[in-house]
Amino acid sequence: MWKNEWIRLFLENSWQWHSNIVLMLWGGLVVYTAISAWTDLRERRIPNKWTALWLLLFLSIHFANRTFESSLLSFILMAVLMFVPTLLGVWGQGDWKMSMVLGAAIGALPALLVWFIGFLFVPILKPGMRRISLRYLPAEQALSIPVAVPIFTAVTLLFALLWFLNTM
């Protein structure tokens, strides 16, 4: 029984696409990732205060919606899953923290989907990201990829899809 309860908690908020709360969470993610993408593009960092603010907001929404436990479990699962690439230097700690916020907001499975779709956009976005980054950063730093930009692209695309599906 205990094992099934944890599985239920994990999946509880992972694929609830057709509710106003879910659309509100996704809309919040669009705002969070938009500002994160802009600062990541210009400075290659995502401010901790910005991330903490949105994490608290998303956890509060889940607490009010009685899905706090599954949100917290998804937060922890994303922390564990994305820790290894962070240690290997694939991306920075701000990107790792962003993955945890996505997990807390929409669940671990949709957050992993966002990361997968986001990385599909990297080859398309790479030239534009480098051009913009060269305006603000030294050349060697501008060559790195601001991970928040493709994540913002994926979040916005999925939010638009969910909005469309919710109006049908």
C-alpha positions in Angstrom: 0.0 0.0 0.0 2.8 2.4 0.9 4.6 1.9 -2.4 1.3 2.5 -4.4 0.6 5.7 -2.4 4.0 7.2 -3.4 3.4 6.3 -7.0 0.0 7.9 -6.9 1.5 11.0 -5.3 4.2 11.2 -7.9 1.7 10.9 -10.8 -1.0 13.0 -9.2 0.0 16.3 -10.8 2.1 15.0 -13.7 -0.4 14.8 -16.4 -3.4 16.9 -15.3 -3.6 18.9 -18.5 -7.2 20.1 -18.5 -7.6 22.4 -15.5 -7.3 26.1 -14.8 -4.8 25.4 -12.1 -2.5 23.6 -14.5 -2.8 26.4 -17.1 -2.0 28.9 -14.3 1.1 26.9 -13.4 2.2 26.7 -17.0 1.6 30.4 -17.5 3.7 31.1 -14.4 6.4 29.0 -15.9 6.3 31.0 -19.1 7.0 34.2 -17.0 9.7 32.5 -14.9 11.5 31.0 -17.8 11.2 34.2 -19.9 13.1 36.3 -17.4 15.5 33.5 -16.6 16.2 33.1 -20.3 16.9 36.9 -20.6 19.3 36.9 -17.7 21.0 33.7 -18.8 21.4 35.1 -22.3 23.0 38.3 -21.0 24.9 37.1 -17.9 25.0 33.3 -18.1 23.3 33.1 -14.7 19.8 32.8 -13.3 19.4 34.8 -10.0 18.8 32.6 -6.9 16.2 35.1 -5.6 14.2 34.9 -8.8 14.3 31.1 -8.7 13.4 30.9 -4.9 10.5 33.3 -5.4 8.9 31.2 -8.1 9.6 28.0 -6.2 7.7 29.3 -3.2 4.9 30.5 -5.5 4.5 27.2 -7.2 4.7 25.3 -3.9 2.1 27.6 -2.4 -0.3 27.0 -5.3 0.2 23.2 -4.9 -0.4 23.5 -1.1 -3.6 25.4 -1.7 -4.6 22.8 -4.3 -3.8 19.9 -2.0 -1.1 18.6 -4.3 1.8 19.7 -2.2 3.2 16.2 -1.5 3.4 15.3 -5.2 4.9 18.7 -6.0 7.6 18.2 -3.3 8.3 14.7 -4.5 8.7 15.9 -8.1 11.0 18.7 -6.9 13.2 16.1 -5.1 13.2 13.7 -8.1 14.3 16.5 -10.5 17.0 17.5 -8.0 18.3 13.9 -8.0 18.0 13.3 -11.8 19.6 16.5 -12.9 22.4 16.5 -10.3 24.8 14.3 -12.3 24.8 16.5 -15.4 25.4 19.5 -13.1 28.3 17.8 -11.5 29.7 16.9 -14.9 29.5 20.5 -15.9 27.0 20.0 -18.7 25.1 23.0 -17.4 25.3 25.4 -14.5 23.8 25.3 -11.0 21.1 27.8 -12.1 19.9 25.4 -14.8 19.8 22.6 -12.2 17.7 24.8 -9.9 15.5 25.7 -12.8 14.8 22.0 -13.4 13.8 21.6 -9.8 11.4 24.5 -10.1 9.9 23.0 -13.2 9.5 19.7 -11.4 7.8 21.4 -8.4 5.4 23.3 -10.7 4.3 20.7 -13.2 5.6 17.4 -12.1 8.7 15.4 -12.9 7.5 13.8 -16.1 6.3 17.0 -17.8 9.5 18.7 -16.6 11.6 16.0 -18.2 9.5 16.5 -21.4 10.2 20.2 -21.3 14.0 19.5 -21.0 13.9 17.0 -23.9 11.9 19.4 -26.2 14.1 22.3 -25.2 17.3 20.5 -26.2 15.7 19.7 -29.6 15.6 23.4 -30.1 19.3 24.1 -29.3 20.6 23.7 -32.9 17.9 26.1 -34.2 18.4 28.7 -31.5 22.2 28.4 -31.2 23.2 31.0 -33.8 20.8 33.6 -32.5 21.8 33.0 -28.9 25.4 33.5 -29.8 24.8 36.7 -31.7 22.9 38.2 -28.8 25.3 36.9 -26.2 28.3 38.5 -28.0 26.7 41.9 -27.3 26.9 41.4 -23.6 29.7 38.8 -22.9 33.3 38.2 -23.8 33.6 35.9 -26.9 34.7 32.8 -25.0 31.8 33.1 -22.6 29.3 33.8 -25.4 30.1 30.4 -26.9 28.4 28.6 -24.1 24.8 27.8 -24.4 22.3 29.7 -22.2 20.2 26.6 -21.3 17.2 28.7 -20.1 16.5 30.0 -23.6 15.6 26.6 -25.1 13.7 25.7 -21.9 11.7 28.9 -22.3 11.0 28.0 -25.9 9.8 24.5 -24.9 7.7 25.9 -22.0 6.0 28.5 -24.2 5.3 25.9 -27.0 3.8 23.4 -24.5 1.8 26.2 -22.8 0.3 27.2 -26.2 -0.5 23.6 -26.9 -2.2 23.2 -23.6 -4.1 26.4 -24.0 -5.3 25.2 -27.3 -6.3 21.8 -26.0 -8.1 23.4 -23.0 -10.3 25.5 -25.3 -11.4 22.6 -27.4 
